[in-house]
Amino acid sequence: QYFRLETELAPLYDDWSRADARLAKIASCIPGVRILRQDPVECMFSFICSSNNNIPRITKMLSSFREKYGIYLMDIPTRINGDDGDDESPCI
């Protein structure tokens, strides 16, 4: 239940997309956004830890990821699904 897989995403995406045009573009390219069912204390500590990071530390963490897993992490689509290709329609 942590990932709330029982929650249907389509109605949430519809609501979020109506409220935010940028999210509408992103949601069509990278589906699967979830809201976690996270313990409030865990959420608070996660937020505090992430907000106490600085650029050198984040850079070091990313370098460690690259050393362990390689340079390639994922492809980010550059076009919206269903785009006919006549114009550049960036997702992000």
C-alpha positions as CSV (number, residue, x, y, z in Angstrom):
1,Q,0.0,0.0,0.0
2,Y,3.0,2.3,0.3
3,F,3.0,3.0,-3.5
4,R,-0.9,3.2,-3.5
5,L,-1.1,0.8,-6.5
6,E,-4.8,0.4,-5.8
7,T,-5.4,4.0,-6.7
8,E,-6.4,4.6,-10.3
9,L,-4.1,7.1,-12.0
10,A,-6.3,8.2,-14.9
11,P,-8.7,10.3,-12.8
12,L,-5.9,11.9,-10.9
13,Y,-4.0,12.7,-14.1
14,D,-7.1,14.3,-15.5
15,D,-7.6,16.5,-12.5
16,W,-3.9,17.4,-12.3
17,S,-3.7,18.1,-16.0
18,R,-6.7,20.5,-15.9
19,A,-5.0,22.3,-13.1
20,D,-1.5,22.6,-14.6
21,A,-0.7,22.7,-18.3
22,R,3.0,21.8,-17.7
23,L,2.0,18.7,-15.8
24,A,-0.4,17.8,-18.6
25,K,2.5,17.6,-21.0
26,I,4.8,15.8,-18.6
27,A,2.1,13.3,-17.6
28,S,1.5,12.3,-21.2
29,C,5.2,11.6,-21.7
30,I,6.2,10.0,-18.4
31,P,3.2,8.1,-16.9
32,G,3.3,6.5,-13.5
33,V,3.5,9.4,-11.1
34,R,2.4,8.2,-7.7
35,I,1.6,9.8,-4.3
36,L,3.2,7.7,-1.7
37,R,1.4,6.6,1.5
38,Q,4.3,7.6,3.6
39,D,4.4,7.9,7.4
40,P,4.3,11.6,8.3
41,V,7.4,11.4,10.4
42,E,9.3,9.6,7.6
43,C,8.1,12.2,5.2
44,M,9.3,15.0,7.5
45,F,12.8,13.5,7.9
46,S,13.0,12.9,4.2
47,F,12.2,16.5,3.5
48,I,14.6,17.8,6.0
49,C,17.4,15.6,4.7
50,S,16.8,16.6,1.1
51,S,16.5,20.3,1.9
52,N,19.9,20.2,3.8
53,N,21.7,19.0,0.7
54,N,24.0,21.3,-1.3
55,I,25.2,21.3,-4.9
56,P,28.5,19.6,-4.1
57,R,26.9,16.9,-2.1
58,I,24.2,16.3,-4.8
59,T,26.9,16.2,-7.4
60,K,28.8,13.6,-5.4
61,M,25.7,11.5,-5.0
62,L,25.1,11.6,-8.7
63,S,28.7,10.7,-9.4
64,S,28.3,7.7,-7.1
65,F,25.2,6.6,-9.0
66,R,27.1,6.9,-12.3
67,E,30.1,4.9,-10.9
68,K,27.9,2.2,-9.6
69,Y,25.2,2.0,-12.4
70,G,26.8,3.7,-15.4
71,I,26.2,6.9,-17.2
72,Y,22.8,6.0,-18.7
73,L,19.9,6.2,-16.3
74,M,16.8,6.6,-18.6
75,D,15.4,8.1,-21.8
76,I,13.2,11.1,-21.5
77,P,10.9,11.5,-24.4
78,T,11.2,14.7,-26.4
79,R,7.8,14.5,-28.0
80,I,4.3,14.1,-26.6
81,N,2.7,10.8,-27.3
82,G,0.6,10.9,-30.4
83,D,2.5,13.9,-31.8
84,D,2.3,13.8,-35.6
85,G,5.9,15.0,-35.9
86,D,5.2,18.2,-37.9
87,D,6.4,20.4,-35.1
88,E,8.7,20.2,-32.1
89,S,6.5,19.5,-29.1
90,P,8.8,19.1,-26.1
91,C,7.5,17.2,-23.2
92,I,9.3,19.2,-20.7
